[in-house]
Amino acid sequence: MASAVETWRAWTGLGLDLEQCVRSTELRVSLGSDVLETVAKVRATRRAFDRVLAEVGSSIQLPIEGLPNRSMLTRYDVPTNLLRLTCATIGGALANVDHIVAPPYDLPVSEGSSLGERLARNLQFVLREESHLGWVVDPAGGSYYIERRSEALAEAAWERFQRFEREGGFSAALEAGSFQDEVIARRRSHEEAVSRRRAPIVGVTVYANPEEEPQHDPTALRSVVEGPSFAAPTLGTIVEIRAKLASGEDLFSDAAGERVHVVTPLPFTRWSRPFEELRDVRSIPSAEVCDRPACSSRTSGSAQRSLPGRRGSRTSWSPGGSSWSTTMDSKNPLLVLLRSRPRAPTSRASPETTRPMRLEAQCSQRSS
């Protein structure tokens, strides 16, 4: 909102009509894999902008473009990305966005295959023609949770908008770095939740397949990094531009021919990247680093009652690239000891507890 209002002020200062400025504006909203949260966010965005337009005296309904969040895509277990994109598209459709632009599901491992582009294009058609998501005017209307969540998000957005206005506008907040600091703080909070698996990522942090090999193409990535920049090809390659910026050289002012303000950028990141980098190291051949660690379990007590413990151990070790085996030999240097909880004297109606009482790990060093 702050960026739109500041842009309108700049355009009207050049002599343009406010109604023309508003009609030339389109909103872009990031769509996540949480369907209900996505619906609430889009509804809150529309509600907050309606309030801004009412303040400036305009009754135009701004179009909204939904963009599925690319931060949720993963390089491992790539087919699960199609499910995430489907949830994001469903959330945008239920929130009545005007159009949705979905990326290919295999974008993290390539620039998008023909199959990925075809699925991204047909995903919306299937949801519209077969699921009939576009037939209902307001499918989320009347939902207590969505209404309350939308209201809370809209009020929080309005408070931040007023704070930006008091600080001198959105550009001033960017130059001061206050906006970036707030975004980074939110990002670190979510990264902490992902690292502790409070925000699970299927196929990466939970239910990971340690036998899966990396699918990304290092040659294609190297050609992009070492090739000319798409945004500024005259400034050199991405590696050269990064080195010049690190040395303090003002490349943007030289390219524009005038003094420009350089703000602190917000680098793009994917939530699964730390776990993927760990598994990339595990996949390197033993001649370069070490063998991929393997785990083996030993159970003390009832095997049936220790089954949840074995499953939990496998879920905990697999995201790091460790394979799991039921036998113990020289290839399995990591031993997980499980002891089931003793049966408690309970009534016949009470369920028997099956949680493991203790989980211990004993490691032995192997020579690479």
Protein Blocks (a to p, Z undefined) as FASTA:
>chain_A
ZZmmmmmmmmmmnopafklmmmmpccdddddfblklmmmmmmmmmmmmmmmmmmnopabd
cdddddddfklpcfehkllmmmmmmmmmmmmmmnopabdcdddfklmmmgbifklmmmmm
mmmmmmmmmnommmpfblmgoiaklmmmmmmmmmmmmmmmmmmmmnopjklmmmnommmm
mmmmmmmmmmmmmmnopaccehilgopafkbccfbdfklmmmmmmmccfklmmnopfklm
mmmmmnopafklmmnopacddddddddddfklmmmmmmmmmmpcfklmmccddddddded
jfklmmmmmmmmmmmmmmnopacdfbdcfklmbccdddddddddddfklccdfbdfbdcd
ddddddZZ
